[in-house]
Amino acid sequence: MEQAASDIVFQSYGRCCNNEQFFVDFYDRFMGSSAEIRTLFAETDMTQQRHLLRNGIMQLVLHARGMPDTKLRALGESHSRKGYGIQPQWYSLWLQSLIDTIREHDPQFDPQIESSWREAIGPGIELIRNAY
Ligand code: HEM
């Protein structure tokens, strides 16, 4: 039987998120991709931020598995123009940094895992982005 994208992603995240280095590498990559993004995190405690992101990605994964979107709506609010002012075009950089970091950390990474991630968490990212 074919496995659902959300199951593939749940297992892939399990192989990545136990290693703290996954989140270090994600932020190195994400902040390395733009000086503007680096500036946004200039005052941020990155140790704490890595823990918050661990949970944030889990919220995206759980949303794909049918959890209510309350937590994602709160992220939409905090990232909106009333909050951190995260411009909608930055989310594609975020997703690309995530995919590249998963490619590096998930030993089973392949094109099906990549497309499963894009399919499963795309709607949750859109929800946050559209709250701008
Ligand atoms: C804070 C997740 C996209 C910049 C946070 C927090 C979480 C989170 C869980 C901490 C909780 C909060 O403050 O609400 C996510 C997820 C994203 C995403 C899941 C993808 C959909 C982005 C993007 C940017 C960004 C694209 C920048 C271009 C920030 C900043 C903070 C933050 C500046 C606050 C840092 C601080 O407290 O100093 N994010 N984020 N996020 N995020 Fe995001």
Backbone and ligand atoms as CSV (ligand in chain L), in Angstrom:
chain,resi,resn,atom,element,x,y,z
A,1,MET,N,N,0.840,-1.204,0.000
A,1,MET,CA,C,0.000,0.000,0.000
A,1,MET,C,C,0.872,1.251,0.000
A,2,GLU,N,N,0.435,2.268,-0.695
A,2,GLU,CA,C,1.213,3.504,-0.759
A,2,GLU,C,C,1.081,4.284,0.550
A,3,GLN,N,N,2.210,4.823,0.990
A,3,GLN,CA,C,2.228,5.568,2.251
A,3,GLN,C,C,1.801,7.008,2.005
A,4,ALA,N,N,0.999,7.557,2.933
A,4,ALA,CA,C,0.569,8.956,2.812
A,4,ALA,C,C,1.762,9.891,3.008
A,5,ALA,N,N,1.726,11.033,2.317
A,5,ALA,CA,C,2.800,12.024,2.436
A,5,ALA,C,C,3.044,12.391,3.900
A,6,SER,N,N,1.957,12.546,4.667
A,6,SER,CA,C,2.126,12.998,6.051
A,6,SER,C,C,2.844,11.942,6.900
A,7,ASP,N,N,2.686,10.641,6.555
A,7,ASP,CA,C,3.415,9.590,7.285
A,7,ASP,C,C,4.894,9.595,6.919
A,8,ILE,N,N,5.161,9.779,5.619
A,8,ILE,CA,C,6.553,9.826,5.147
A,8,ILE,C,C,7.288,10.975,5.839
A,9,VAL,N,N,6.594,12.126,5.942
A,9,VAL,CA,C,7.178,13.318,6.536
A,9,VAL,C,C,7.380,13.142,8.049
A,10,PHE,N,N,6.412,12.539,8.698
A,10,PHE,CA,C,6.496,12.295,10.141
A,10,PHE,C,C,7.746,11.464,10.452
A,11,GLN,N,N,7.971,10.426,9.646
A,11,GLN,CA,C,9.130,9.551,9.863
A,11,GLN,C,C,10.437,10.248,9.488
A,12,SER,N,N,10.400,11.017,8.406
A,12,SER,CA,C,11.606,11.750,7.995
A,12,SER,C,C,12.001,12.760,9.075
A,13,TYR,N,N,11.016,13.457,9.620
A,13,TYR,CA,C,11.320,14.443,10.670
A,13,TYR,C,C,11.894,13.743,11.900
A,14,GLY,N,N,11.370,12.566,12.207
A,14,GLY,CA,C,11.901,11.775,13.317
A,14,GLY,C,C,13.383,11.467,13.135
A,15,ARG,N,N,13.801,11.209,11.889
A,15,ARG,CA,C,15.219,10.901,11.632
A,15,ARG,C,C,16.091,12.152,11.725
A,16,CYS,N,N,15.474,13.342,11.582
A,16,CYS,CA,C,16.241,14.603,11.584
A,16,CYS,C,C,16.291,15.286,12.937
A,17,CYS,N,N,15.135,15.309,13.654
A,17,CYS,CA,C,14.979,16.284,14.738
A,17,CYS,C,C,15.618,15.860,16.048
A,18,ASN,N,N,16.063,14.582,16.158
A,18,ASN,CA,C,16.740,14.172,17.393
A,18,ASN,C,C,18.124,14.776,17.492
A,19,ASN,N,N,18.646,15.205,16.366
A,19,ASN,CA,C,19.996,15.772,16.321
A,19,ASN,C,C,19.905,17.300,16.322
A,20,GLU,N,N,20.370,17.892,17.426
A,20,GLU,CA,C,20.330,19.354,17.571
A,20,GLU,C,C,21.012,20.067,16.401
A,21,GLN,N,N,22.015,19.379,15.816
A,21,GLN,CA,C,22.761,19.965,14.694
A,21,GLN,C,C,21.843,20.276,13.500
A,22,PHE,N,N,20.748,19.549,13.386
A,22,PHE,CA,C,19.778,19.810,12.307
A,22,PHE,C,C,19.322,21.272,12.350
A,23,PHE,N,N,19.025,21.756,13.560
A,23,PHE,CA,C,18.487,23.116,13.697
A,23,PHE,C,C,19.599,24.166,13.568
A,24,VAL,N,N,20.796,23.799,14.023
A,24,VAL,CA,C,21.962,24.675,13.819
A,24,VAL,C,C,22.182,24.858,12.312
A,25,ASP,N,N,22.177,23.751,11.590
A,25,ASP,CA,C,22.434,23.801,10.143
A,25,ASP,C,C,21.327,24.539,9.404
A,26,PHE,N,N,20.072,24.345,9.860
A,26,PHE,CA,C,18.968,25.069,9.217
A,26,PHE,C,C,19.198,26.582,9.326
A,27,TYR,N,N,19.460,27.081,10.536
A,27,TYR,CA,C,19.588,28.536,10.695
A,27,TYR,C,C,20.854,29.071,10.027
A,28,ASP,N,N,21.933,28.287,10.028
A,28,ASP,CA,C,23.132,28.723,9.294
A,28,ASP,C,C,22.788,28.924,7.824
A,29,ARG,N,N,22.033,27.985,7.287
A,29,ARG,CA,C,21.678,28.030,5.872
A,29,ARG,C,C,20.693,29.181,5.599
A,30,PHE,N,N,19.658,29.254,6.450
A,30,PHE,CA,C,18.606,30.247,6.246
A,30,PHE,C,C,19.172,31.661,6.389
A,31,MET,N,N,19.973,31.887,7.423
A,31,MET,CA,C,20.533,33.223,7.633
A,31,MET,C,C,21.612,33.518,6.601
A,32,GLY,N,N,22.281,32.454,6.132
A,32,GLY,CA,C,23.298,32.636,5.095
A,32,GLY,C,C,22.703,33.015,3.752
A,33,SER,N,N,21.388,32.799,3.588
A,33,SER,CA,C,20.772,33.019,2.278
A,33,SER,C,C,20.404,34.482,2.037
A,34,SER,N,N,20.426,35.329,3.068
A,34,SER,CA,C,20.059,36.729,2.871
A,34,SER,C,C,20.495,37.598,4.050
A,35,ALA,N,N,21.096,38.739,3.746
A,35,ALA,CA,C,21.533,39.672,4.796
A,35,ALA,C,C,20.333,40.225,5.559
A,36,GLU,N,N,19.212,40.418,4.854
A,36,GLU,CA,C,17.996,40.931,5.504
A,36,GLU,C,C,17.503,39.959,6.569
A,37,ILE,N,N,17.560,38.676,6.246
A,37,ILE,CA,C,17.091,37.661,7.190
A,37,ILE,C,C,18.038,37.593,8.384
A,38,ARG,N,N,19.331,37.691,8.128
A,38,ARG,CA,C,20.308,37.723,9.228
A,38,ARG,C,C,19.993,38.849,10.201
A,39,THR,N,N,19.650,40.019,9.645
A,39,THR,CA,C,19.344,41.188,10.472
A,39,THR,C,C,18.158,40.920,11.400
A,40,LEU,N,N,17.146,40.208,10.867
A,40,LEU,CA,C,15.944,39.914,11.663
A,40,LEU,C,C,16.274,39.128,12.938
A,41,PHE,N,N,17.325,38.313,12.869
A,41,PHE,CA,C,17.681,37.460,14.017
A,41,PHE,C,C,18.874,38.004,14.799
A,42,ALA,N,N,19.240,39.265,14.526
A,42,ALA,CA,C,20.453,39.822,15.139
A,42,ALA,C,C,20.400,39.787,16.664
A,43,GLU,N,N,19.212,40.027,17.227
A,43,GLU,CA,C,19.073,40.111,18.690
A,43,GLU,C,C,18.512,38.824,19.298
A,44,THR,N,N,18.338,37.807,18.463
A,44,THR,CA,C,17.648,36.592,18.913
A,44,THR,C,C,18.589,35.638,19.652
A,45,ASP,N,N,18.081,35.059,20.742
A,45,ASP,CA,C,18.784,33.969,21.435
A,45,ASP,C,C,18.595,32.712,20.582
A,46,MET,N,N,19.620,32.344,19.820
A,46,MET,CA,C,19.444,31.270,18.831
A,46,MET,C,C,19.292,29.888,19.473
A,47,THR,N,N,19.811,29.704,20.687
A,47,THR,CA,C,19.614,28.413,21.360
A,47,THR,C,C,18.125,28.194,21.614
A,48,GLN,N,N,17.481,29.234,22.125
A,48,GLN,CA,C,16.043,29.149,22.377
A,48,GLN,C,C,15.272,29.062,21.054
A,49,GLN,N,N,15.715,29.841,20.066
A,49,GLN,CA,C,15.029,29.865,18.773
A,49,GLN,C,C,15.026,28.475,18.114
A,50,ARG,N,N,16.124,27.743,18.288
A,50,ARG,CA,C,16.196,26.396,17.697
A,50,ARG,C,C,15.156,25.482,18.336
A,51,HIS,N,N,14.932,25.643,19.635
A,51,HIS,CA,C,13.910,24.832,20.309
A,51,HIS,C,C,12.511,25.219,19.845
A,52,LEU,N,N,12.298,26.531,19.656
A,52,LEU,CA,C,10.989,26.995,19.190
A,52,LEU,C,C,10.711,26.475,17.778
A,53,LEU,N,N,11.753,26.453,16.945
A,53,LEU,CA,C,11.567,25.973,15.578
A,53,LEU,C,C,11.271,24.475,15.549
A,54,ARG,N,N,11.952,23.727,16.440
A,54,ARG,CA,C,11.676,22.283,16.531
A,54,ARG,C,C,10.176,22.063,16.701
A,55,ASN,N,N,9.588,22.847,17.608
A,55,ASN,CA,C,8.156,22.726,17.861
A,55,ASN,C,C,7.326,23.277,16.697
A,56,GLY,N,N,7.798,24.378,16.084
A,56,GLY,CA,C,7.065,24.973,14.963
A,56,GLY,C,C,6.943,24.024,13.778
A,57,ILE,N,N,8.045,23.321,13.454
A,57,ILE,CA,C,7.993,22.356,12.346
A,57,ILE,C,C,7.061,21.213,12.719
A,58,MET,N,N,7.111,20.797,14.000
A,58,MET,CA,C,6.193,19.746,14.438
A,58,MET,C,C,4.730,20.181,14.262
A,59,GLN,N,N,4.447,21.455,14.514
A,59,GLN,CA,C,3.076,21.951,14.302
A,59,GLN,C,C,2.667,21.831,12.835
A,60,LEU,N,N,3.598,22.142,11.926
A,60,LEU,CA,C,3.300,21.996,10.489
A,60,LEU,C,C,3.024,20.535,10.144
A,61,VAL,N,N,3.824,19.635,10.723
A,61,VAL,CA,C,3.665,18.201,10.443
A,61,VAL,C,C,2.338,17.693,11.018
A,62,LEU,N,N,2.020,18.139,12.243
A,62,LEU,CA,C,0.767,17.689,12.866
A,62,LEU,C,C,-0.444,18.241,12.131
A,63,HIS,N,N,-0.328,19.452,11.615
A,63,HIS,CA,C,-1.424,20.035,10.833
A,63,HIS,C,C,-1.705,19.172,9.604
A,64,ALA,N,N,-0.624,18.686,8.963
A,64,ALA,CA,C,-0.786,17.804,7.800
A,64,ALA,C,C,-1.482,16.511,8.196
A,65,ARG,N,N,-1.341,16.123,9.455
A,65,ARG,CA,C,-1.971,14.893,9.944
A,65,ARG,C,C,-3.338,15.170,10.563
A,66,GLY,N,N,-3.874,16.364,10.345
A,66,GLY,CA,C,-5.258,16.630,10.718
A,66,GLY,C,C,-5.478,17.377,12.021
A,67,MET,N,N,-4.384,17.838,12.658
A,67,MET,CA,C,-4.564,18.615,13.895
A,67,MET,C,C,-5.174,19.977,13.582
A,68,PRO,N,N,-5.955,20.544,14.513
A,68,PRO,CA,C,-6.525,21.873,14.294
A,68,PRO,C,C,-5.421,22.916,14.089
A,69,ASP,N,N,-5.780,24.032,13.406
A,69,ASP,CA,C,-4.750,24.979,12.994
A,69,ASP,C,C,-4.513,26.125,13.981
A,70,THR,N,N,-4.986,25.962,15.240
A,70,THR,CA,C,-4.856,27.034,16.233
A,70,THR,C,C,-3.415,27.537,16.393
A,71,LYS,N,N,-2.454,26.617,16.523
A,71,LYS,CA,C,-1.052,26.991,16.754
A,71,LYS,C,C,-0.482,27.699,15.525
A,72,LEU,N,N,-0.890,27.239,14.324
A,72,LEU,CA,C,-0.377,27.870,13.098
A,72,LEU,C,C,-0.959,29.273,12.948
A,73,ARG,N,N,-2.202,29.460,13.351
A,73,ARG,CA,C,-2.807,30.805,13.300
A,73,ARG,C,C,-2.051,31.765,14.209
A,74,ALA,N,N,-1.641,31.261,15.371
A,74,ALA,CA,C,-0.857,32.110,16.286
A,74,ALA,C,C,0.483,32.483,15.648
A,75,LEU,N,N,1.117,31.544,14.933
A,75,LEU,CA,C,2.374,31.854,14.237
A,75,LEU,C,C,2.124,32.861,13.113
A,76,GLY,N,N,0.979,32.713,12.430
A,76,GLY,CA,C,0.616,33.676,11.387
A,76,GLY,C,C,0.533,35.082,11.958
A,77,GLU,N,N,-0.059,35.174,13.123
A,77,GLU,CA,C,-0.214,36.457,13.815
A,77,GLU,C,C,1.153,37.052,14.205
A,78,SER,N,N,2.015,36.226,14.809
A,78,SER,CA,C,3.313,36.756,15.294
A,78,SER,C,C,4.226,37.143,14.133
A,79,HIS,N,N,4.082,36.479,12.979
A,79,HIS,CA,C,4.950,36.766,11.827
A,79,HIS,C,C,4.381,37.850,10.910
A,80,SER,N,N,3.159,38.295,11.181
A,80,SER,CA,C,2.472,39.226,10.280
A,80,SER,C,C,3.058,40.635,10.362
A,81,ARG,N,N,2.504,41.545,9.588
A,81,ARG,CA,C,2.992,42.933,9.602
A,81,ARG,C,C,2.750,43.598,10.946
A,82,LYS,N,N,1.838,43.053,11.746
A,82,LYS,CA,C,1.622,43.572,13.107
A,82,LYS,C,C,2.660,43.003,14.074
A,83,GLY,N,N,3.366,41.961,13.642
A,83,GLY,CA,C,4.373,41.319,14.488
A,83,GLY,C,C,5.771,41.542,13.915
A,84,TYR,N,N,6.434,40.420,13.538
A,84,TYR,CA,C,7.807,40.521,13.031
A,84,TYR,C,C,7.878,41.098,11.617
A,85,GLY,N,N,6.743,41.211,10.948
A,85,GLY,CA,C,6.743,41.773,9.589
A,85,GLY,C,C,7.486,40.909,8.579
A,86,ILE,N,N,7.237,39.603,8.640
A,86,ILE,CA,C,7.909,38.673,7.729
A,86,ILE,C,C,7.214,38.692,6.368
A,87,GLN,N,N,7.925,39.227,5.373
A,87,GLN,CA,C,7.323,39.397,4.056
A,87,GLN,C,C,7.053,38.052,3.382
A,88,PRO,N,N,5.895,37.971,2.689
A,88,PRO,CA,C,5.475,36.699,2.089
A,88,PRO,C,C,6.540,36.029,1.209
A,89,GLN,N,N,7.345,36.820,0.505
A,89,GLN,CA,C,8.310,36.186,-0.417
A,89,GLN,C,C,9.443,35.459,0.322
A,90,TRP,N,N,9.580,35.726,1.616
A,90,TRP,CA,C,10.665,35.059,2.355
A,90,TRP,C,C,10.362,33.593,2.671
A,91,TYR,N,N,9.104,33.205,2.581
A,91,TYR,CA,C,8.752,31.834,2.954
A,91,TYR,C,C,9.313,30.795,1.992
A,92,SER,N,N,9.538,31.175,0.717
A,92,SER,CA,C,10.103,30.182,-0.203
A,92,SER,C,C,11.568,29.910,0.160
A,93,LEU,N,N,12.270,30.951,0.632
A,93,LEU,CA,C,13.652,30.748,1.117
A,93,LEU,C,C,13.660,29.850,2.356
A,94,TRP,N,N,12.687,30.081,3.221
A,94,TRP,CA,C,12.572,29.272,4.442
A,94,TRP,C,C,12.396,27.800,4.072
A,95,LEU,N,N,11.441,27.540,3.158
A,95,LEU,CA,C,11.151,26.157,2.760
A,95,LEU,C,C,12.365,25.539,2.062
A,96,GLN,N,N,13.030,26.305,1.198
A,96,GLN,CA,C,14.188,25.756,0.503
A,96,GLN,C,C,15.308,25.420,1.488
A,97,SER,N,N,15.511,26.286,2.485
A,97,SER,CA,C,16.540,26.009,3.506
A,97,SER,C,C,16.187,24.738,4.281
A,98,LEU,N,N,14.886,24.582,4.568
A,98,LEU,CA,C,14.453,23.382,5.296
A,98,LEU,C,C,14.707,22.122,4.469
A,99,ILE,N,N,14.288,22.147,3.202
A,99,ILE,CA,C,14.465,20.968,2.324
A,99,ILE,C,C,15.960,20.622,2.206
A,100,ASP,N,N,16.795,21.640,2.027
A,100,ASP,CA,C,18.235,21.387,1.875
A,100,ASP,C,C,18.825,20.798,3.155
A,101,THR,N,N,18.298,21.224,4.310
A,101,THR,CA,C,18.808,20.700,5.580
A,101,THR,C,C,18.318,19.266,5.800
A,102,ILE,N,N,17.092,18.976,5.384
A,102,ILE,CA,C,16.586,17.596,5.478
A,102,ILE,C,C,17.410,16.685,4.557
A,103,ARG,N,N,17.716,17.184,3.359
A,103,ARG,CA,C,18.524,16.397,2.416
A,103,ARG,C,C,19.853,16.000,3.066
A,104,GLU,N,N,20.422,16.936,3.841
A,104,GLU,CA,C,21.713,16.698,4.476
A,104,GLU,C,C,21.599,15.725,5.658
A,105,HIS,N,N,20.463,15.749,6.365
A,105,HIS,CA,C,20.361,15.006,7.633
A,105,HIS,C,C,19.577,13.705,7.570
A,106,ASP,N,N,18.656,13.566,6.621
A,106,ASP,CA,C,17.863,12.333,6.548
A,106,ASP,C,C,18.588,11.342,5.639
A,107,PRO,N,N,19.130,10.261,6.217
A,107,PRO,CA,C,19.892,9.311,5.399
A,107,PRO,C,C,19.037,8.647,4.323
A,108,GLN,N,N,17.711,8.674,4.488
A,108,GLN,CA,C,16.840,8.030,3.488
A,108,GLN,C,C,16.307,9.016,2.450
A,109,PHE,N,N,16.793,10.259,2.492
A,109,PHE,CA,C,16.256,11.302,1.605
A,109,PHE,C,C,16.265,10.863,0.139
A,110,ASP,N,N,15.151,11.097,-0.531
A,110,ASP,CA,C,15.049,10.841,-1.975
A,110,ASP,C,C,13.969,11.767,-2.540
A,111,PRO,N,N,13.749,11.756,-3.878
A,111,PRO,CA,C,12.771,12.701,-4.453
A,111,PRO,C,C,11.354,12.542,-3.887
A,112,GLN,N,N,10.991,11.311,-3.507
A,112,GLN,CA,C,9.644,11.117,-2.950
A,112,GLN,C,C,9.529,11.777,-1.574
A,113,ILE,N,N,10.592,11.702,-0.794
A,113,ILE,CA,C,10.567,12.352,0.530
A,113,ILE,C,C,10.492,13.866,0.352
A,114,GLU,N,N,11.252,14.387,-0.602
A,114,GLU,CA,C,11.186,15.838,-0.851
A,114,GLU,C,C,9.773,16.264,-1.265
A,115,SER,N,N,9.161,15.544,-2.211
A,115,SER,CA,C,7.829,15.972,-2.648
A,115,SER,C,C,6.795,15.775,-1.551
A,116,SER,N,N,7.001,14.767,-0.689
A,116,SER,CA,C,6.075,14.563,0.437
A,116,SER,C,C,6.137,15.742,1.401
A,117,TRP,N,N,7.353,16.221,1.682
A,117,TRP,CA,C,7.490,17.388,2.559
A,117,TRP,C,C,6.766,18.580,1.949
A,118,ARG,N,N,7.021,18.828,0.672
A,118,ARG,CA,C,6.411,20.008,0.035
A,118,ARG,C,C,4.890,19.914,0.065
A,119,GLU,N,N,4.378,18.699,-0.215
A,119,GLU,CA,C,2.925,18.498,-0.244
A,119,GLU,C,C,2.323,18.623,1.160
A,120,ALA,N,N,2.995,18.020,2.153
A,120,ALA,CA,C,2.400,17.946,3.500
A,120,ALA,C,C,2.419,19.295,4.220
A,121,ILE,N,N,3.553,20.020,4.153
A,121,ILE,CA,C,3.633,21.244,4.955
A,121,ILE,C,C,3.314,22.502,4.166
A,122,GLY,N,N,3.148,22.365,2.840
A,122,GLY,CA,C,2.817,23.529,2.006
A,122,GLY,C,C,1.592,24.289,2.513
A,123,PRO,N,N,0.471,23.599,2.760
A,123,PRO,CA,C,-0.736,24.313,3.207
A,123,PRO,C,C,-0.549,25.049,4.545
A,124,GLY,N,N,0.182,24.451,5.481
A,124,GLY,CA,C,0.427,25.107,6.773
A,124,GLY,C,C,1.289,26.356,6.601
A,125,ILE,N,N,2.299,26.277,5.722
A,125,ILE,CA,C,3.145,27.449,5.453
A,125,ILE,C,C,2.300,28.561,4.820
A,126,GLU,N,N,1.436,28.165,3.884
A,126,GLU,CA,C,0.545,29.147,3.238
A,126,GLU,C,C,-0.326,29.870,4.266
A,127,LEU,N,N,-0.814,29.089,5.233
A,127,LEU,CA,C,-1.671,29.672,6.265
A,127,LEU,C,C,-0.923,30.774,7.026
A,128,ILE,N,N,0.335,30.487,7.396
A,128,ILE,CA,C,1.142,31.469,8.139
A,128,ILE,C,C,1.445,32.672,7.244
A,129,ARG,N,N,1.847,32.377,5.993
A,129,ARG,CA,C,2.222,33.422,5.032
A,129,ARG,C,C,1.037,34.346,4.710
A,130,ASN,N,N,-0.139,33.741,4.551
A,130,ASN,CA,C,-1.318,34.521,4.169
A,130,ASN,C,C,-1.834,35.424,5.285
A,131,ALA,N,N,-1.346,35.202,6.507
A,131,ALA,CA,C,-1.778,36.048,7.628
A,131,ALA,C,C,-1.070,37.405,7.604
A,132,TYR,N,N,-0.109,37.576,6.676
A,132,TYR,CA,C,0.705,38.795,6.643
A,132,TYR,C,C,-0.139,40.073,6.650
L,1,HEM,C1,C,9.876,33.342,15.566
L,1,HEM,C2,C,8.341,29.295,13.354
L,1,HEM,C3,C,9.025,31.416,9.045
L,1,HEM,C4,C,11.468,34.940,11.269
L,1,HEM,C5,C,9.350,32.076,15.335
L,1,HEM,C6,C,8.875,31.166,16.362
L,1,HEM,C7,C,8.469,30.037,15.737
L,1,HEM,C8,C,8.672,30.222,14.317
L,1,HEM,C9,C,7.885,28.763,16.375
L,1,HEM,C10,C,8.813,31.460,17.872
L,1,HEM,C11,C,7.370,31.698,18.291
L,1,HEM,C12,C,6.853,33.056,17.926
L,1,HEM,O1,O,7.570,34.048,18.152
L,1,HEM,O2,O,5.722,33.134,17.420
L,1,HEM,C13,C,8.323,29.549,11.992
L,1,HEM,C14,C,7.764,28.663,10.986
L,1,HEM,C15,C,7.952,29.270,9.780
L,1,HEM,C16,C,8.630,30.529,10.019
L,1,HEM,C17,C,7.103,27.311,11.262
L,1,HEM,C18,C,7.542,28.782,8.407
L,1,HEM,C19,C,6.290,28.667,8.024
L,1,HEM,C20,C,9.812,32.534,9.256
L,1,HEM,C21,C,10.419,33.342,8.231
L,1,HEM,C22,C,11.153,34.304,8.864
L,1,HEM,C23,C,10.954,34.123,10.287
L,1,HEM,C24,C,10.242,33.110,6.722
L,1,HEM,C25,C,12.025,35.392,8.315
L,1,HEM,C26,C,12.232,35.650,7.057
L,1,HEM,C27,C,11.186,34.848,12.613
L,1,HEM,C28,C,11.599,35.851,13.599
L,1,HEM,C29,C,11.148,35.385,14.850
L,1,HEM,C30,C,10.460,34.119,14.584
L,1,HEM,C31,C,12.381,37.142,13.302
L,1,HEM,C32,C,11.345,36.070,16.207
L,1,HEM,C33,C,12.738,35.883,16.705
L,1,HEM,C34,C,12.955,36.535,18.054
L,1,HEM,O3,O,12.171,36.279,18.992
L,1,HEM,O4,O,13.941,37.291,18.175
L,1,HEM,N1,N,9.219,31.468,14.107
L,1,HEM,N2,N,8.834,30.660,11.367
L,1,HEM,N3,N,10.144,33.032,10.486
L,1,HEM,N4,N,10.507,33.847,13.236
L,1,HEM,FE1,FE,9.650,32.295,12.298
